[in-house]
Amino acid sequence: MKMDSASPANCFCAPFALRRLAAAGGAMALVFFGLCGTGCRTTATRQISDPAPAVARLRAGGGVRAESDALVKPLLASGEVFGMVVGVVTPDGATQSFSYGRSGRAGDTNAPGPDDLFQIGSVSKLFTETLLMQLEAEGQISDDATVRDILPASLVVTPEAGRLTVHQLATHTGGLPREPKTLRQLGCFLGYLVTGNNLYACLTIPYLQEYLRHARPRPKSPPAYVYSNLGAGLLGYLIAEKTGRPATDLIVEKICRPLRMNDSVFFPNAEQQSRLAVGHVGSQACWKPGNCPLAPWDMGDLLRPSIGMYSSVSDLLIFARANLGMLHLPVESALAATHRPQIQTPRGGEALGWIINYFDNGRRVLTFKDGMASGYRAYVGLDLDARVAVVVLSNKFSWDEKVGHNLLLRLAEARAGAAAKAARITGS
């Protein structure tokens, strides 16, 4: 099978390129920034292999652990993975987890465990979108409310920025860029390439406020999807302005606590810090050697709700079960609302936070989300029809996702075969 999205181009990140960039001035810098986006690569890919042999093994009674091992161990041997935890939800609601590699903590040679914490990057957006669905159901915020409706009149914004709606921000159809194409953001980008420092350190609430004074987003008609961390940050900011409380506090209160996801936090306490798997440089930094430890990024008040969450495989398995409707809790209605497709794209579809991929002419539908930040990678995937889910957390950055989607597709296909066989036996 082919990958579900095209491989992104690599940027020209050799040392001589950066030296020439520094000498070329601002215009060349902006051209460079436009070419490179937010790193040497700007798009996550899912590399899908033929699931048929694994499906046959699973249908013949093979174990899930063996299939997970077959996917992870070659990556561990090649150094592409430093440490990883894989979690699975089966249709009966049972969960399993498998650990690989090393946690990276000083003096610890063990693999990270299901209760170890990782930074989950943009998987955090699933929680922000779920919160939005809850607030809309409670009548606290409206889908068609605009930036101008919500922000104080004293805050100057352009008419174009003021017309952006909550819905456009939630669906990435407002015409905002992924990150601002400014010299200030370029500085953060170059520092990231050289040192691995926080790529998003420049994106603060004061910076957003200044940006809105000059921004002229141009939403397309019909709506076009353009993934925007800037827009996601603006959405969290609007939620805070509308409710009078930080979106991070509301996420913990309205989603994590009801689900008893006690290790899903934005500010890990000392005990949780002791269980934090150490992130490592991977394919994101051009000048930083691989396998160097990399501290978690502080996303600040603007991007923390959409990129800055910490969680564990144990917690995200609870989240996956709730998304599959297995826990019968009130929050599940808001979770289900995030699954509805909002717009079709070349790679499949986009829901609220979730990405939708179609396989076998649409017969198999995978709903998932990737997250990458600092030295971490996260994946949560669901097959809502087969009622299976996969969670993968890694403490080494990689643009390429090679475990979660493959394992989910194999389990879903095996489950479909088992269900069909059961139906035939019942009907005979």
N, C-alpha and C positions, 0 to 999 in steps of 0.2 A: 504494500500500500504506500501511497505517497503521503508526505506530511500534509496536514490540514491547512497549513499556511506557508507561503513562500519564504524561503530563507532570506533574512535581511542581509544587506551588503555590509561588509566590514569597512570601517573608516581607515584612512591612511594615518596610522598612529605611530609611525616610526619616529625616533627622536628628531631627525632632521626636519620632519614636517612641523613639529611644534616650534623648533627654532625659527623656521621661516615664517610661521604664523605670528610669532612675537614681533618679528621685524616688519610684517606687512601692514600693520595698523588695523583700525577698527573694521574697515570694509571687508578685508580678507577674513578677519575673525568671524564676522557674521556669516560669510559664505561657508566657512569651515563648520560653524555651529549648525547651520542649516543642513549640511551634508551629514554630520555625525549624529545629530539629535542629542540624546542624553547619555551616550556611551559609545564604545566601539561598535556595539550593536544596539538596536533600539526595539527589537521585536522578539518576543518569546516564540519558540516553535515547539511543536509536539511531534516527535519522530515516531511514527507508527509502523510497526512491523506486522507481518501476516499473523493474525491471531489463531488461525485454524489449528496448527499443531498443539498449541496450549489448550484450546477449547476441547480438542479430542482427549487430551490427558485429563482434564478436569471432569469431563463427562464419564470417563472410565474410572473415576474415583480418586484421581490425583489430588494432592493437597494444595491449598492456597499458598502455604509457605514455600513450597518448591517453585511455584511460578514467580513469587516475589524474589526468591533467591536468584532465579535464572535471569531476571531483569537487572537486579542491583549488583550482584557480585562482579560481573565484568566491568562495571563502572568503578567499583571500588578498587579492583586490581589495576585499572588504567590510571587511577588517580583523579578521575573526574568527580568522584564522590569522596568526601572526607568522612562524614558521618551522616546517617540517614535513619529515619524511623518511618515505617510504612504501616498504615492502619487500614482495616477493611471492615465494612458493615455488610452482612449477608441478609437475605430476605426475611429471615426469622428475627432480625434485630440483634443478633449476636455480633460481637466485635472480636477482632484479633489484631495484634500488632507484632511487628518484626523489627529488630534493631540491627544496625550494621555500622562498622567503622569505629570512630572514636568521638567522644564528646568534645575533645579539645581543651577541657579544663585541666589546669595544672595538676600533675601527678595522677591523672585519671586515664587509664588505658582502656577503659570500658567503652562500649558503644553507648550512644545516647538512648535513653529509655522513653517510654510513652508519656511519662510525666515530666520530662525535661522540657524547658521552654525554648522557643525559637521566635525570632522576629518574623512575622508572616507577610510583611509588605502589603501589596494591594489586595490580598485576601481580606484585609480589613474593610475594604469597600463593601463587601457583602453585609457587614454589620451596619454600616452607615445607611445602605439602601433599605435594609430591614427596618431600621429605626424610622426612616422616612415613611415607610408604609404604615407603621404604627401611628405616627403623628398625624398622617392624613386620615386614618380611620378614626382617630380621636378628635378630628376637627381642629387640630392645632396649627396646621399648615395646609395650604392648597397647592395642588399640582400646577395650576396656572398662575400662582403668585409670581410676581417678577422681582428682580433684584431691587428695582426702585420702590416697589411696594413694601419690602421688608427692611431695607437699610434706612438708617436715620436720614432725614431730609438734609441735615448738615453735612452729610458725606457726599461730595461731588462725584458723579459718575457720568459718563457719556450717555447720550440717548440710546445708542446701540447696546451698551452694556446694561443699561437700566431695563431694557426690554427683555433680557434673558429670563426665561421662566425656570421654576424649580424642575419641571419636567425635562426641559432641554439639558439642564445640568446633570440630572440623574441618568439621562440616556446618552450623554456625550454627543448631542446634536446641536449644541449652541454655537458652534463655529470657533470655540476657543482652542488655542494650540495645546499640545501636550504639556509643554512648559513655555514660559515667555521667551521669545527670541530677542533677548537683550544682552548688552555687554556685561551687565552684572551677573546674569545667569551663566554667561560664557565663562566668567571667572570661576564660578563654582564648578563648572564642568571641567575646566583645565586642572583645577586643584584635585578633583576626583580622579582624573586620569593619572596624575603624578603620585598622589598620596593615598588614594582610596577614601579621602574625606567625604563627608556628607554632600551628595550631589544637590540636595534640596535645601541646604542651609540658608540660601538667599530668600526662599519663599516663606515670608512671614506675613502676619496680618497687616502691619503697616505697609509692607511692599505691595500686597494685594490692593489695599486702599488707594495707593498711588497709581497702581496699574489701571484701576477702574476709571481714573480721571482721564485716561488717554485711550483706553482700549476701544476698538471698533470691530467687534466680532460680527461676522456675516453668516448667519445660519443659512444653509442651502434649502431649496425647495425643489423636489421633495427632500425631507430631512436626510442628512448624510452623517454617518458615525465617524467622529474623530476623537480618539481616546485622549482625555485631557485630565492630567493630575491637577492642573490649575483649576479646572471646572469642578472637580471633586472637592478640592479644598474650599472653593467658593460655596459649594452646597453645604458643607459642614459649618461654615461661617454663618450662612443664612439660618441654619437650624438653631445655632447658638443665639443669634440675634432675635429670632422669633420666639424662642422658648425662655430666654434669659438664663440658660444653663449650657455649659460646654457639651457638645455632642458626645465626647468621650464619657462623661458622667452618665448621660442618658443611655448610651449603649450598654454600659455595665449594669445599670439599674433595670432597664427594660428587657434586655436580652440575656446577658450572661448570668445574672443572678437567678432569674426564673428557670434557666436551663442547668443551674448548678455548675456552670463553667467557671470555677473559682480561679483557674490559672490563666484565664483570658483577660488580660489587663493591659493598660497603657503605661502604667508605672509599677514595674515589679518591685515587691518589697525585698528585704534582705534575704529572707528564706528562699524566695523565688529566684533571686539573683544567683543563689548558690546552685540552682538547678538549670541555669541558662547554658545551653550548648554554645560553645565559642564559634562565632562565624569566621569564615575564611575567604580570602580572595579567590576568585575563579576566573571566569571569562569576561568580567566587566571592566577591569582596569588594564590599560595598555602597558603601563610602566611598572606595575606592582607584581612581584613574583608570585606565582601560584602557591597556595597553601599558607600564605602569611595570615596570621590572625587579624581580624578586622572587627573593631568594636561596633556594637549596634548604633544606628543613627538615631539621634533625637530629631524627630520630624517637626517639632515646634507646634504651636497652637493651631496653625493653619492646616497642616497636612497630617497631623497625628491621627485624627479620626479615620482617614482614608488610607493611610500607609503605615502607621506607627504602632500597630497592635502586636502584643506577644501572646502566644498560645502554645498548647501542647497537643500531641496526637490524641491523647485521652480526651481532652476538651473538644477538639474538632471532630472526633467521632460522635460525641454527643450532638454537636451542631449538625453533622450529617444525618444522624438518625431523626432529628427534629425536622430537617428539610424533607426527609422521606415520609413524614407524618407518623412516625412510630411512637412518639412520646405522648401524644394526645394532650398537649398543653396549649393554652390560648395563643402563645407567640407563634404557633405553627401557621396560623392564617396569614400573618404578615410575611413569614418565610415563603409560603406558597405564592404570594403575590409577586415576589421578586423573580419567580421562575418564568413568568409570561413573556414571550418574545416581544420585543419592542420595535426592532428594525432588522431587516435582512442585510447581510454583508457578504462579500466574496468568501469568507471563511465559514459562513453558516448564518448565525443569528446572534443578536445581542439582547439579553434580558436586562434586568436591573442588577448590575454588578456581575452577573453570570454571563459566560460565553456559551453558545450552543453550537455543537458540531454534529453533523449528520453523516451517517455511514450506511452503506448498502442501500443506496437510493432512498434514504430517509427512513428506512425501517428501524435503524438503531440511532437513538438520540442521546448524546452525552452532554450534560450540563455541568460546567466546571469553571474554576477560577484559578489563575496563577498569581503568585506574589513573589517579588524579588526586591530585596533591600539589603544594603551593607553586604555581609558575607553569608546571606541566607537565601533559601528558595523554598517556596511553599506551593502546595497543590491540593485542592479539594475538588473532587469530581463525583457526580451522581448519575445514575441511570434511573430516572423516576419510574419508568415502566417495569424494569427488572427488579427494582427496589434493592439495589446494591450501591455501595459508595466506596471510594478510596481516598485516603488522606496520605500525603507524603510531605515530610519536613526534612530539609537538608541544611547542614551548617557549612555549605560551600556554594557560592553563587554560581549559577549557570543559566544561560539563556535557553538552553535546550532541555525540554522535559521529555524524559525517556522511560519513566517508570509508571507514573500515575495513570496516564491515558491508556497505555498498553494493558496494564493490569485491569483497569476498569472495563475496557472493551472485552477482554478475555472472560472475565467473570460474568459480565452481562450476557455474552453469547452462550456461555455454558449454562447459565440460569435459564435462558430462553429455551435451550434444548431440553433441559430437565423438565421444565413446565409443560412443553409440548408432549414429552413422553408420558408424563403423569396424566395429561388430558386424554391421550390415546388409551391408556390403561383403564381410566375411569369410564371412558365411553364404550369400551369393549364388552 
